[in-house]
Amino acid sequence: MMKWWTFFVNGLENFVISNEEKTTKLLYNTEHFAFPTYILQWKKAEQKWEVLEYIMLDEENNTAIFVYTMSELEYIEKNSSYTVKPSEMHFLEEDFSIYDHFENAAFDISLLEFLK
C-alpha cells in the first residue's frame, strides 16, 4: 500500500469533530456500499431535502470516491464509472451528520494535502 494512501485512510479512520459538548466520528460502513465507505452525512434519504455525503475507498486502485449529493444520487450513479449508490438507502436508524451542532468546532483536514 502506498504511504500517502495509508496516511489518507488513517486520517479518515481517526477523524473526529468536537466541541465542548460532543465528539463525533465518521460512520464506517462495509455492508451497504460497493467499497468500504466513510459517511459524513446521511440525512433524509430518498426524501425532499436529502443530503448524502460519503467517501468510498477503492483500495485496490488507491482511489477515494467522494460523493456529495442533494437528491441527485441517481444522476451521479448514471454518470459515474463507479457504483456509488448503496444497496439499501434506509440502513441508518436516524439521520446522521458530522456537522450538526458544531458551528464552533475544531477539526483537522491535513489528510487532504495527500490528494495532490
C-alpha positions, 0 to 999 in steps of 0.5 A: 500500500502506498504511504500517502494512501495509508496516511489518507485512510488513517486520517479518515479512520481517526477523524473526529469533530468536537466541541465542548459538548460532543465528539463525533466520528465518521460512520464506517460502513462495509455492508451497504456500499460497493467499497468500504465507505466513510459517511459524513452525512446521511440525512433524509434519504430518498426524501425532499431535502436529502443530503448524502455525503460519503467517501468510498475507498477503492483500495485496490486502485488507491482511489477515494470516491467522494460523493456529495449529493442533494437528491441527485444520487441517481444522476451521479450513479448514471454518470459515474464509472463507479457504483456509488449508490448503496444497496439499501438507502434506509440502513441508518436508524436516524439521520446522521451528520458530522456537522450538526451542532458544531458551528464552533468546532475544531477539526483537522483536514491535513489528510487532504494535502495527500490528494495532490 
